Amino acid sequence: MNPNLNILILAAGLGTRMRSNLAKVLHKLDGRPLINHVCETASELSPRSIYTVVGHQADDVKAAVLNELTEDKARFALQKQQLGTGDAVNAAREFLENDDSTLLVLSGDVPMITAETLAALVRVHSESGAACTVLSVHLKDPSGYGRVIRNSENNFQQIVEQKDATDEQRKVSEINSGIYCFDTRKLYAALSRVGNSNAQGEYYLTDVPQILAGDGETIAIHVCNDPREVEGVNDRRQLSAMEKVIRRRTVEKLMLESGVSFIDPKSAYISAKASIGRDTVISQNVTIEGKTVIGENCTIRPGVRIVNSTIGNNVEIKDNSFITDSTVGDTCSVGPMAHLRGHAVMVEGSKVGNFVELKKTTLGKGSKASHLTYLGDATIGEKTNIGAGTITCNYDGKNKHATVIGDGVKIGSDTMLVAPITVGDGASTGAGSVVTKDVAENELVVGVPAKSLRR
C-alpha cells in the first residue's frame, strides 16, 4: 500500500457526443464499463483510497465502480452540476483539501492508460519535488486537445484549451492528457483561485498548474510515449476503434505467448480477461467473453460464444453453441447448437449434442444427451444415456423442482420426467413415457403415465 497516494477519478460527465441515454463511463469496452478499466489500473498502484467523482447517473456509476473495487478502498464525491474539470475536482474538497498526500487525477473515459505509465508519472512527481506534474503526449494531429505550452527554457508555462488557443499555440503538437499528479494541499489552495472567464464558462483544472507556477512552485512534465494510452472516448467511433485495438492485442498475445491458433484472427472476439491454453484452435466468428478459462488442445468451432465459463483440456465445442456461467470437463464434446447455462456442469468425458440445453444441471462422467433435449435442475450420474426429445419438467407454474437420474440409466426418446423425481441406477424408460413417480433401480417403466413393466 502507498500511504501517501490517493487517486481521484473524474466520472461525472454526460458524454453528449455519445448520443446516448447512458453515462459515457458506463459504455462498455471489452465487455466492461469504461470506468472499470480505469479503476482496475488505479488499484494496481495500491493507493490509500480511490475517489470517484460522480454526477450523471451517479448510482449506476457507483455500482460499476464497486464491481471493481472493494468498499474499503472506494470513495465517492458528488458533482451536482457539470461546470468543468476544476469544479469536478472541487467536489472532493471536503475529503482531501487538508490531506498531506499526493493526488493522482485520472479521467474515467481514458481506459487504456497503464499502471506502468502512472507509476512513472508519480515517480517523476516525487523526485522533482513538484507541486504538480502533467502527463503529456505528442500527437501528429492535436486538434481538439489542450496544448502544453513551454517557455524558452523548455519548462512548463501553461496549458491552453483548443478554443482559447491562438493560431500559433494551435501549432504545438504536445497536448495535455488530462492526467496529473498534485500536492493535494497546494492543489486545493490554487483551485480556490480558478475562475471561469473562458469560452466555455467553465472552471478548468488546467488553470491550476499555471497558478502554481506563478506562485513559484515547480511544475514538472512527464511525456507518455504511446498516444493510445491517453486517448479518451468521446464518441462511439472512438469506442469502436479502441475495441478493435484491444481485440487485436489480445489475439496477438494469445498466439505469441500462449500458443493458441486462430483460423481467422480478425473475426475472433476474445476478452482480455480470458485465458486459453496452448494448442487450442479458435475458428472464425468465435466470441469468448469475461473471465473464461479454456484448457489445452481444445477445438472451438465457428460461431461459438462462451461467457464466464471454464472449459477443460481436449474439449471440442462444435458450431454455434452457447455456453455461459458453466463448466465443461476434460475430453467433453458440446454441440453443434447446444446451450449450457445457469452453472451447468459437464463432467469428464460427457457429451451433449445438437439442440441440447443444460440449465443448472450436472451431466456425469461418460454420460450423453445427443439430440433435442432439455435438462433443467437435474443431476445425472455416470454412463447414462438420455434419448432424443427428453425433457425434465422442472417447473410446476410456481416453483422449480429437481430431477435426479442415477448411473447407467437409459432414458428412452421423447420421455417427460415430471419433477421432483428420482430415477435409480440401471433403470430405463420406454419411448414416449411420461414419468410422474420415482423409478427404482433396474426398473423399466413405460406409458402415459409411466408404469412398471419389469425389473
C-alpha positions as CSV (number, residue, x, y, z in Angstrom):
1,M,0.0,0.0,0.0
2,N,1.2,3.5,-0.9
3,P,0.2,5.6,2.2
4,N,0.9,8.9,0.5
5,L,-1.0,8.4,-2.7
6,N,-4.7,9.0,-3.3
7,I,-6.4,8.7,-6.6
8,L,-9.3,10.8,-7.9
9,I,-11.2,9.6,-11.0
10,L,-13.4,12.2,-12.8
11,A,-16.6,10.3,-13.9
12,A,-19.5,12.8,-13.6
13,G,-19.9,13.9,-17.3
14,L,-22.9,13.4,-19.5
15,G,-20.9,12.4,-22.6
16,T,-23.2,14.2,-25.0
17,R,-21.2,13.2,-28.1
18,M,-22.0,9.5,-27.4
19,R,-25.6,10.3,-28.4
20,S,-26.8,8.0,-25.6
21,N,-29.1,7.8,-22.6
22,L,-26.2,6.0,-20.8
23,A,-23.5,7.9,-19.0
24,K,-20.3,7.8,-21.0
25,V,-18.2,6.0,-18.4
26,L,-20.8,3.2,-18.4
27,H,-20.4,2.4,-22.1
28,K,-18.6,-1.0,-22.4
29,L,-15.1,-1.7,-23.7
30,D,-14.0,-5.3,-23.9
31,G,-17.2,-6.2,-22.1
32,R,-16.7,-3.9,-19.1
33,P,-17.7,-0.3,-18.4
34,L,-15.0,2.2,-19.2
35,I,-14.8,3.3,-15.6
36,N,-14.0,-0.3,-14.6
37,H,-10.8,-0.3,-16.7
38,V,-9.6,2.9,-15.0
39,C,-10.5,1.6,-11.6
40,E,-8.6,-1.6,-12.2
41,T,-5.5,0.3,-13.3
42,A,-5.7,2.7,-10.4
43,S,-5.9,-0.2,-7.9
44,E,-2.6,-1.6,-9.3
45,L,-0.8,1.4,-7.8
46,S,-2.0,0.3,-4.3
47,P,-3.2,3.8,-3.2
48,R,-4.6,4.7,0.2
49,S,-8.1,5.4,-1.4
50,I,-9.6,5.8,-4.8
51,Y,-12.2,8.6,-5.0
52,T,-14.6,8.8,-7.9
53,V,-16.4,12.0,-8.7
54,V,-19.9,11.0,-9.9
55,G,-22.8,13.1,-11.3
56,H,-24.9,11.9,-14.2
57,Q,-26.4,8.5,-13.3
58,A,-24.5,8.6,-10.1
59,D,-26.0,5.4,-8.6
60,D,-25.2,3.4,-11.7
61,V,-21.6,4.7,-11.8
62,K,-21.1,3.9,-8.2
63,A,-22.4,0.3,-8.7
64,A,-20.0,-0.2,-11.6
65,V,-17.1,1.1,-9.5
66,L,-18.0,-1.2,-6.6
67,N,-17.9,-4.2,-9.1
68,E,-14.2,-3.4,-9.5
69,L,-13.1,-2.0,-6.1
70,T,-13.7,-3.2,-2.6
71,E,-15.9,-0.9,-0.4
72,D,-13.0,-0.1,2.0
73,K,-11.0,1.2,-1.0
74,A,-13.7,3.1,-2.9
75,R,-14.8,6.6,-2.0
76,F,-17.3,8.9,-3.8
77,A,-17.9,12.6,-4.3
78,L,-20.9,14.2,-6.0
79,Q,-20.6,16.9,-8.6
80,K,-24.1,18.4,-8.6
81,Q,-23.6,20.5,-11.8
82,Q,-21.1,19.8,-14.6
83,L,-19.2,23.1,-14.5
84,G,-15.8,21.8,-15.8
85,T,-12.9,19.7,-14.6
86,G,-11.9,22.2,-11.9
87,D,-15.4,22.0,-10.5
88,A,-15.3,18.2,-10.6
89,V,-12.1,18.1,-8.5
90,N,-13.5,20.7,-6.2
91,A,-16.4,18.2,-5.4
92,A,-13.9,16.2,-3.4
93,R,-12.6,19.1,-1.5
94,E,-14.2,18.2,1.8
95,F,-12.4,14.8,1.8
96,L,-9.0,15.8,0.5
97,E,-8.1,19.5,1.0
98,N,-6.4,19.0,4.4
99,D,-4.7,15.8,3.4
100,D,-0.9,15.6,3.3
101,S,-0.7,13.4,0.3
102,T,-0.1,13.1,-3.4
103,L,-3.2,13.1,-5.5
104,L,-3.3,11.4,-8.9
105,V,-6.1,12.7,-11.0
106,L,-7.5,10.4,-13.8
107,S,-10.3,10.6,-16.3
108,G,-13.0,7.9,-16.3
109,D,-13.1,7.9,-20.1
110,V,-9.4,7.1,-20.6
111,P,-9.4,3.3,-20.2
112,M,-6.1,2.3,-21.8
113,I,-3.8,4.1,-19.5
114,T,-1.3,1.6,-18.0
115,A,-0.2,1.2,-14.4
116,E,3.4,1.4,-15.6
117,T,2.9,4.9,-17.1
118,L,1.1,6.1,-14.0
119,A,3.8,4.8,-11.7
120,A,6.4,6.6,-13.8
121,L,4.3,9.8,-13.5
122,V,4.1,9.5,-9.7
123,R,7.8,8.8,-9.5
124,V,8.7,11.9,-11.6
125,H,6.4,14.0,-9.4
126,S,8.1,12.7,-6.3
127,E,11.7,13.0,-7.5
128,S,11.2,16.5,-8.9
129,G,9.6,17.9,-5.8
130,A,6.9,19.4,-8.0
131,A,3.6,20.8,-6.8
132,C,2.1,19.5,-10.0
133,T,3.2,17.0,-12.7
134,V,1.4,17.0,-16.0
135,L,1.2,13.8,-18.2
136,S,1.6,15.0,-21.8
137,V,1.9,13.3,-25.2
138,H,2.9,14.4,-28.7
139,L,0.2,13.9,-31.5
140,K,0.5,14.2,-35.2
141,D,-2.9,15.8,-35.2
142,P,-3.5,17.6,-31.9
143,S,-6.8,19.2,-33.0
144,G,-9.3,19.5,-30.2
145,Y,-6.9,19.0,-27.4
146,G,-5.5,21.4,-24.8
147,R,-1.8,22.3,-25.7
148,V,1.1,22.2,-23.3
149,I,3.0,25.4,-23.8
150,R,6.6,25.5,-22.7
151,N,8.8,28.6,-22.1
152,S,12.2,29.4,-23.7
153,E,13.9,27.1,-21.3
154,N,11.6,24.2,-22.2
155,N,9.8,24.2,-18.9
156,F,6.1,24.4,-18.3
157,Q,4.4,27.7,-18.9
158,Q,0.7,27.0,-19.3
159,I,-2.0,24.7,-20.7
160,V,-4.3,26.3,-23.3
161,E,-7.5,24.7,-24.4
162,Q,-8.2,24.5,-28.1
163,K,-11.0,27.0,-28.1
164,D,-8.9,29.6,-26.2
165,A,-5.6,29.0,-28.1
166,T,-4.0,31.4,-30.6
167,D,-3.1,30.3,-34.1
168,E,0.5,29.9,-33.0
169,Q,-0.4,27.9,-29.9
170,R,-2.5,25.5,-32.0
171,K,0.6,24.5,-34.0
172,V,2.0,22.9,-30.8
173,S,1.9,19.1,-31.0
174,E,2.3,18.4,-27.3
175,I,-1.1,18.0,-25.7
176,N,-2.4,17.7,-22.2
177,S,-3.6,14.1,-21.4
178,G,-5.9,15.3,-18.6
179,I,-3.9,13.2,-16.1
180,Y,-2.0,14.9,-13.3
181,C,-0.1,14.4,-10.0
182,F,-0.6,17.1,-7.4
183,D,0.5,18.0,-3.9
184,T,-3.0,17.7,-2.5
185,R,-3.0,20.8,-0.2
186,K,-1.4,23.0,-2.9
187,L,-3.9,21.8,-5.5
188,Y,-7.0,22.9,-3.4
189,A,-5.4,26.1,-2.4
190,A,-4.8,27.0,-6.0
191,L,-8.2,25.7,-7.1
192,S,-9.9,28.3,-4.9
193,R,-8.4,31.0,-7.3
194,V,-9.6,29.4,-10.6
195,G,-12.2,31.5,-12.5
196,N,-14.4,30.7,-15.4
197,S,-13.5,33.6,-17.8
198,N,-13.1,31.4,-20.9
199,A,-15.0,30.3,-24.0
200,Q,-16.9,27.6,-22.1
201,G,-17.7,29.5,-19.0
202,E,-16.2,26.5,-17.0
203,Y,-13.7,26.1,-14.2
204,Y,-10.7,24.4,-15.8
205,L,-8.4,22.2,-13.8
206,T,-5.8,23.1,-16.4
207,D,-5.6,26.6,-14.9
208,V,-4.2,25.2,-11.6
209,P,-0.6,24.4,-12.9
210,Q,-0.3,27.9,-14.2
211,I,-1.4,29.4,-10.9
212,L,1.1,27.2,-9.0
213,A,3.8,28.2,-11.4
214,G,3.0,31.8,-10.8
215,D,3.5,31.1,-7.1
216,G,7.0,29.9,-7.8
217,E,6.2,26.2,-7.5
218,T,7.8,23.6,-9.7
219,I,5.6,22.2,-12.4
220,A,7.0,19.0,-14.0
221,I,6.0,17.3,-17.2
222,H,6.2,13.6,-17.9
223,V,5.8,12.7,-21.6
224,C,3.9,9.5,-22.4
225,N,5.4,7.7,-25.4
226,D,2.2,5.8,-26.5
227,P,-0.6,8.1,-27.6
228,R,-3.0,5.2,-27.4
229,E,-2.7,5.1,-23.7
230,V,-4.0,8.6,-23.1
231,E,-6.7,8.5,-25.8
232,G,-10.1,9.3,-24.4
233,V,-13.5,8.0,-25.6
234,N,-15.6,10.9,-26.8
235,D,-17.9,9.2,-29.3
236,R,-18.9,5.8,-30.5
237,R,-16.4,5.9,-33.4
238,Q,-13.5,6.2,-30.9
239,L,-15.0,3.5,-28.7
240,S,-15.2,1.1,-31.7
241,A,-11.6,1.9,-32.7
242,M,-10.4,1.2,-29.2
243,E,-12.3,-2.1,-29.1
244,K,-10.5,-3.1,-32.3
245,V,-7.1,-2.3,-30.8
246,I,-7.7,-4.3,-27.6
247,R,-9.0,-7.2,-29.6
248,R,-6.0,-7.2,-31.9
249,R,-3.6,-7.0,-28.9
250,T,-5.4,-9.8,-27.1
251,V,-5.3,-12.2,-30.1
252,E,-1.7,-11.5,-30.8
253,K,-0.7,-12.1,-27.2
254,L,-2.5,-15.4,-27.2
255,M,-0.8,-16.5,-30.4
256,L,2.7,-15.4,-29.4
257,E,2.7,-16.1,-25.7
258,S,0.1,-18.9,-25.1
259,G,0.5,-20.9,-28.3
260,V,-3.2,-20.5,-29.4
261,S,-4.1,-20.9,-33.1
262,F,-6.7,-18.7,-34.8
263,I,-8.2,-19.7,-38.2
264,D,-9.1,-16.0,-38.8
265,P,-7.7,-13.7,-36.1
266,K,-9.7,-10.7,-37.4
267,S,-13.1,-12.4,-36.8
268,A,-12.4,-13.6,-33.3
269,Y,-13.6,-11.6,-30.3
270,I,-11.6,-12.6,-27.2
271,S,-11.8,-10.8,-23.8
272,A,-8.6,-9.6,-22.5
273,K,-9.6,-11.3,-19.2
274,A,-9.8,-14.7,-20.9
275,S,-7.2,-17.5,-20.5
276,I,-6.6,-20.0,-23.3
277,G,-4.2,-23.0,-23.2
278,R,-1.6,-24.0,-25.8
279,D,-2.5,-25.9,-29.0
280,T,-6.2,-24.8,-28.7
281,V,-7.6,-23.8,-32.1
282,I,-10.1,-21.0,-32.4
283,S,-12.2,-20.9,-35.5
284,Q,-13.7,-17.9,-37.2
285,N,-16.5,-15.9,-35.7
286,V,-15.9,-17.1,-32.1
287,T,-16.7,-14.9,-29.2
288,I,-15.1,-15.5,-25.8
289,E,-16.2,-13.1,-23.1
290,G,-15.4,-12.3,-19.4
291,K,-13.0,-14.4,-17.3
292,T,-13.4,-17.5,-19.4
293,V,-10.7,-20.2,-19.0
294,I,-10.1,-22.7,-21.8
295,G,-7.7,-25.5,-21.4
296,E,-5.1,-27.0,-23.8
297,N,-5.7,-28.8,-27.1
298,C,-9.3,-27.7,-27.4
299,T,-11.1,-27.1,-30.7
300,I,-13.6,-24.2,-30.8
301,R,-15.7,-24.4,-34.0
302,P,-17.2,-21.4,-35.9
303,G,-20.0,-19.3,-34.3
304,V,-19.4,-20.4,-30.7
305,R,-19.9,-18.0,-27.9
306,I,-18.5,-18.7,-24.4
307,V,-19.1,-16.3,-21.4
308,N,-17.5,-16.6,-18.0
309,S,-17.1,-20.3,-18.2
310,T,-14.4,-22.9,-17.6
311,I,-13.5,-25.4,-20.4
312,G,-11.1,-28.3,-19.7
313,N,-8.5,-29.9,-21.8
314,N,-9.1,-31.8,-25.1
315,V,-12.6,-30.4,-25.4
316,E,-14.5,-29.8,-28.7
317,I,-17.2,-27.1,-28.8
318,K,-19.0,-27.5,-32.1
319,D,-20.6,-25.0,-34.3
320,N,-22.9,-22.3,-33.0
321,S,-23.0,-23.5,-29.4
322,F,-23.6,-21.0,-26.5
323,I,-22.0,-21.6,-23.1
324,T,-22.5,-19.2,-20.2
325,D,-21.5,-19.4,-16.5
326,S,-20.9,-23.1,-16.8
327,T,-18.1,-25.7,-16.6
328,V,-17.1,-28.3,-19.2
329,G,-14.7,-31.0,-18.1
330,D,-11.8,-32.7,-19.9
331,T,-12.5,-34.6,-23.2
332,C,-16.1,-33.5,-23.4
333,S,-18.0,-32.7,-26.6
334,V,-20.5,-30.0,-26.9
335,G,-22.9,-29.2,-29.8
336,P,-23.4,-28.3,-32.5
337,M,-26.0,-25.7,-31.5
338,A,-26.0,-26.7,-27.8
339,H,-26.8,-24.3,-24.9
340,L,-25.3,-24.6,-21.4
341,R,-26.3,-22.0,-18.8
342,G,-27.1,-21.5,-15.1
343,H,-23.9,-23.1,-13.8
344,A,-24.3,-26.3,-15.8
345,V,-21.5,-28.8,-15.3
346,M,-20.3,-31.4,-17.7
347,V,-18.1,-34.0,-16.0
348,E,-15.1,-35.5,-17.8
349,G,-16.0,-37.4,-21.0
350,S,-19.6,-36.4,-21.2
351,K,-21.4,-35.3,-24.3
352,V,-24.3,-33.0,-25.4
353,G,-25.3,-32.9,-29.0
354,N,-27.3,-30.7,-31.3
355,F,-30.1,-28.7,-29.8
356,V,-29.5,-29.9,-26.3
357,E,-29.9,-27.4,-23.4
358,L,-28.5,-27.8,-19.9
359,K,-29.7,-25.4,-17.2
360,K,-28.4,-25.8,-13.7
361,T,-27.6,-29.4,-14.5
362,T,-24.7,-31.8,-13.8
363,L,-24.1,-34.4,-16.5
364,G,-22.0,-37.2,-15.1
365,K,-18.8,-38.8,-16.4
366,G,-19.3,-40.5,-19.7
367,S,-23.0,-39.7,-19.9
368,K,-24.6,-38.5,-23.1
369,A,-27.6,-36.4,-24.3
370,S,-27.1,-36.3,-28.0
371,H,-30.3,-34.8,-29.5
372,L,-33.1,-32.3,-29.0
373,T,-33.2,-32.4,-25.2
374,Y,-33.8,-30.0,-22.3
375,L,-32.3,-30.9,-18.9
376,G,-33.1,-28.4,-16.2
377,D,-32.3,-28.6,-12.5
378,A,-31.1,-32.1,-12.9
379,T,-28.3,-34.3,-11.5
380,I,-27.3,-37.1,-13.8
381,G,-24.9,-39.9,-12.9
382,E,-22.2,-41.7,-14.9
383,K,-22.6,-43.6,-18.2
384,T,-26.2,-42.6,-18.6
385,N,-27.8,-42.2,-22.0
386,I,-30.5,-39.5,-22.5
387,G,-32.7,-40.2,-25.5
388,A,-33.7,-37.6,-28.1
389,G,-36.5,-35.3,-27.2
390,T,-36.2,-35.9,-23.4
391,I,-37.4,-33.1,-21.1
392,T,-37.1,-32.7,-17.3
393,C,-40.3,-30.9,-16.5
394,N,-38.8,-28.8,-13.7
395,Y,-41.4,-26.1,-13.3
396,D,-44.9,-26.5,-11.9
397,G,-46.1,-23.0,-12.5
398,K,-44.8,-21.7,-9.1
399,N,-41.6,-23.5,-8.2
400,K,-38.7,-25.3,-9.8
401,H,-38.1,-28.9,-8.8
402,A,-35.1,-31.2,-9.2
403,T,-34.6,-34.4,-11.2
404,V,-32.1,-37.0,-10.1
405,I,-31.0,-39.7,-12.6
406,G,-28.6,-42.4,-11.4
407,D,-25.7,-44.3,-13.1
408,G,-26.1,-46.5,-16.2
409,V,-29.7,-45.3,-16.8
410,K,-31.3,-45.4,-20.3
411,I,-33.9,-42.7,-20.9
412,G,-36.0,-43.5,-24.0
413,S,-36.7,-41.0,-26.7
414,D,-39.4,-38.4,-26.0
415,T,-39.5,-39.1,-22.3
416,M,-41.1,-36.5,-20.0
417,L,-39.6,-36.6,-16.4
418,V,-42.1,-34.7,-14.2
419,A,-40.0,-33.3,-11.3
420,P,-39.5,-33.7,-8.4
421,I,-38.4,-37.2,-9.4
422,T,-35.6,-39.8,-9.0
423,V,-34.6,-42.4,-11.4
424,G,-32.5,-45.2,-9.9
425,D,-29.2,-46.7,-11.1
426,G,-29.7,-49.0,-14.1
427,A,-33.3,-48.1,-14.7
428,S,-34.9,-47.5,-18.1
429,T,-37.9,-45.6,-19.6
430,G,-39.7,-46.5,-22.7
431,A,-40.0,-44.1,-25.7
432,G,-42.7,-41.5,-25.2
433,S,-43.1,-42.2,-21.4
434,V,-44.4,-39.6,-19.0
435,V,-42.8,-40.4,-15.7
436,T,-44.5,-38.9,-12.7
437,K,-43.3,-41.2,-9.9
438,D,-39.8,-42.3,-8.8
439,V,-38.3,-45.2,-10.7
440,A,-36.5,-47.9,-8.7
441,E,-33.0,-49.3,-9.5
442,N,-33.0,-51.5,-12.6
443,E,-36.7,-50.9,-13.2
444,L,-38.3,-50.4,-16.7
445,V,-41.2,-48.0,-16.9
446,V,-43.4,-47.3,-20.0
447,G,-46.5,-45.5,-20.9
448,V,-48.6,-42.4,-20.1
449,P,-48.4,-42.1,-17.1
450,A,-45.4,-44.5,-16.9
451,K,-45.9,-47.8,-15.1
452,S,-43.5,-50.5,-14.2
453,L,-43.1,-53.2,-16.8
454,R,-40.3,-55.3,-15.2
455,R,-37.2,-55.1,-13.1
